[in-house]
Amino acid sequence: MTRKVADCRKTPSDINCSLTIIGEEDEVVRAAVEHAVSAHEHEDTPELREQVRGMIEDEDRSTRGGMQFVQLIEFKTRRREELSRLLDEWEVRTGGKRTATRAVLAEDHEQPDLYYELVEFPSYDEAIRNSHLPETEELSERMRDLCEGEPTFHNLDVVRAEAL
């Protein structure tokens, strides 16, 4: 049986909740309703339970190997430590708001100071939403100050992803 996923990041809220619940369908519905009541101050009603049941997805569909859309950012900097601190700050400031699900920063083995950051998102629309966060816009400006030249952005739809 396919496990189910309820992800608060897909439903805007005043508290910018980032909770994800994964399990068998009845478990996810029960836990998500309990969470909606305790954290989001909803009333436990049959309508809420149906709404929750309607928003859950199959785990495979929801995660597709952890990604459906990837943004690849290529940039050159000699100030990696400053950049790392900037990224750490952004993570703290966007907790519960950001739609990015994972990021990997890699340095080119043959070309020192050349970096690639892969940022995963559930979809292109979520990537756009993430880029419009004030904290992300500020990150972009501050990142440009640390780079030699303009970063290059590549927007990539994932066509295949698997754990090896």
Rosetta blueprint (number, residue, H / E / L):
1 M L
2 T L
3 R L
4 K E
5 V E
6 A E
7 D E
8 C H
9 R H
10 K H
11 T L
12 P L
13 S L
14 D L
15 I L
16 N L
17 C L
18 S L
19 L L
20 T E
21 I E
22 I E
23 G E
24 E L
25 E H
26 D H
27 E H
28 V H
29 V H
30 R H
31 A H
32 A H
33 V H
34 E H
35 H H
36 A H
37 V H
38 S H
39 A H
40 H H
41 E L
42 H L
43 E L
44 D L
45 T L
46 P H
47 E H
48 L H
49 R H
50 E H
51 Q H
52 V H
53 R H
54 G H
55 M H
56 I L
57 E E
58 D E
59 E H
60 D H
61 R H
62 S H
63 T H
64 R H
65 G H
66 G H
67 M L
68 Q L
69 F E
70 V E
71 Q E
72 L E
73 I E
74 E E
75 F E
76 K E
77 T L
78 R L
79 R L
80 R H
81 E H
82 E H
83 L H
84 S H
85 R H
86 L H
87 L H
88 D H
89 E H
90 W H
91 E H
92 V H
93 R H
94 T L
95 G L
96 G L
97 K L
98 R L
99 T L
100 A L
101 T L
102 R E
103 A E
104 V E
105 L E
106 A E
107 E E
108 D L
109 H L
110 E L
111 Q L
112 P L
113 D L
114 L E
115 Y E
116 Y E
117 E E
118 L E
119 V E
120 E E
121 F E
122 P L
123 S L
124 Y H
125 D H
126 E H
127 A H
128 I H
129 R H
130 N H
131 S H
132 H L
133 L L
134 P H
135 E H
136 T H
137 E H
138 E H
139 L H
140 S H
141 E H
142 R H
143 M H
144 R H
145 D H
146 L H
147 C L
148 E L
149 G L
150 E L
151 P L
152 T E
153 F E
154 H E
155 N E
156 L E
157 D E
158 V L
159 V L
160 R L
161 A L
162 E L
163 A L
164 L L
